């Protein structure tokens, strides 16, 4: 049986890897029932790093994604932390910024 080491250092069998890939494909197609997976909202999101990767100023990032510049600055300076809904939104922005922009454009 073939094995590979995952990111946690434990072994996974080849069949488990294939099963995981099939599940990922089904998930991406929306074929899994909603209770088949859990939502993970990170405790912290590096807002400044997300914005910098997009090469946007604070003002342009805030405008593009409907955020307050004041709030964005507070997040980036560590004065405040995004709430769970904002962290989830920021992760979506991080992964698919163009789609978020299109959706928000109407």
BELPE-V100895 format. One record per backbone hydrogen bond with DSSP energy under -0.5 kcal/mol. NH is the residue of the N-H (numbers start at 1). CO is the residue of the C=O. E is the energy in kcal/mol with one decimal. If there is no record, write none. Layout:
NH&CO&E ; NH&CO&E
//
This chain:
4&12&-1.7 ; 6&4&-0.5 ; 6&10&-2.6 ; 9&6&-2.0 ; 12&4&-2.3 ; 14&2&-2.0 ; 17&13&-2.0 ; 18&14&-2.3 ; 19&15&-2.4 ; 20&16&-2.4 ; 21&17&-2.2 ; 22&18&-2.4 ; 23&19&-2.2 ; 24&20&-2.3 ; 25&21&-2.3 ; 26&22&-2.4 ; 27&23&-2.6 ; 28&24&-2.5 ; 29&25&-1.6 ; 30&27&-1.5 ; 31&26&-2.9 ; 32&26&-0.5 ; 36&33&-2.4 ; 37&34&-0.8 ; 41&39&-0.6 ; 42&40&-0.6 ; 47&45&-1.6 ; 50&46&-2.0 ; 51&47&-2.6 ; 52&48&-3.0 ; 53&49&-2.4 ; 54&50&-1.2 ; 55&52&-1.2 ; 56&51&-1.7 ; 61&57&-2.7 ; 62&58&-2.5 ; 63&59&-2.4 ; 64&60&-2.6 ; 65&61&-1.9 ; 66&62&-0.6 ; 66&63&-0.8 ; 67&62&-2.6 ; 72&68&-2.6 ; 73&69&-2.7 ; 74&70&-2.1 ; 75&71&-2.4 ; 76&72&-2.7 ; 77&73&-2.4 ; 78&75&-1.1 ; 79&74&-1.7 ; 80&74&-1.5 ; 87&83&-2.7 ; 88&84&-2.3 ; 89&85&-2.3 ; 90&86&-2.8 ; 91&87&-2.0 ; 92&88&-2.0 ; 93&89&-2.5 ; 94&90&-2.5 ; 95&91&-1.9 ; 96&92&-3.1 ; 97&93&-0.5 ; 100&96&-2.1 ; 101&97&-2.4 ; 102&98&-2.3 ; 103&99&-2.7 ; 104&100&-2.5 ; 105&101&-1.6 ; 106&102&-0.6 ; 106&103&-1.0
//
